[in-house]
Amino acid sequence: MPGARGTLGPPLEGFGLHSYIAGELPNRPDTLRRWIADPAALVPDTAMPDVGAGEADARDMAAYLGALR
């Protein structure tokens, strides 16, 4: 995202081994896809920005993150 300077989130290495997304959602492929596509729909007060990912991109990102060990 243009101008993004956020440092709030944790490192993503090993993400596929995490039990939860955002500390409260089960780390499953479909939940992760939905989280990437529209985080506020799942956790209304989240600090995670809407990155504008469409369904196909969100699915691909979820697959990548799930593979990180």
N, C-alpha and C positions, 0 to 999 in steps of 0.2 A: 504494500500500500504506500502511496506517495507520502513522504514525511513521517512514516511510522518510526517511532523511537522507543517503543515499549520494551520493557524488560521484566514484565510481571510473571510470565509463565516459566515453568521449569524446563530443563533440557529435555529434548525429545528422544535421546538415545534410550533404548530399552522400553519404549512406549508400549510395544506389543506385549510386554510382560506385566504391565500395570493392571490392577483389578478394576480401577475406576477412572472415568473421565471427569475432570473438574472436581474430583474428590467425592462425587456422589452418583454418577451415572455408571451402570455396568459397562465395562469396556468390551463391547461386542461390535462386530462390523456394521450392522445396520444403525445402531445407536451412534456410533462414531460418525458415520456418513451424515446422519441427521444433525449431529452437533456441528460438524463443519459447515453444512449448508445453512443452518439457522440456529446458532447457539442460544439466543434469547428465547426461542420457542421451548427449549428444554429447561433452561435455568434463567428465568427472567432477570435476575440481578447480576448476571455474569459480567466479568470484565473482558471476556472474549469478544472481540469485535466480529461483526458480520464481514467476512472477507470477500463476499460476492461470488462464492463458488457455486456453479451450477451443479445439477445432479451428477453428471458424468465426472466432473472434476472432483466433487466431494467423494464419490465412490473410489476414484483412483487415489486420492489423498488418504482415505481411510485404509485402503489396501496397503499402501506404502507404510503408513504409521503402524499398522498391525504387524507388519513384517520386521519392524525394528526390534532386535533382541540384544 
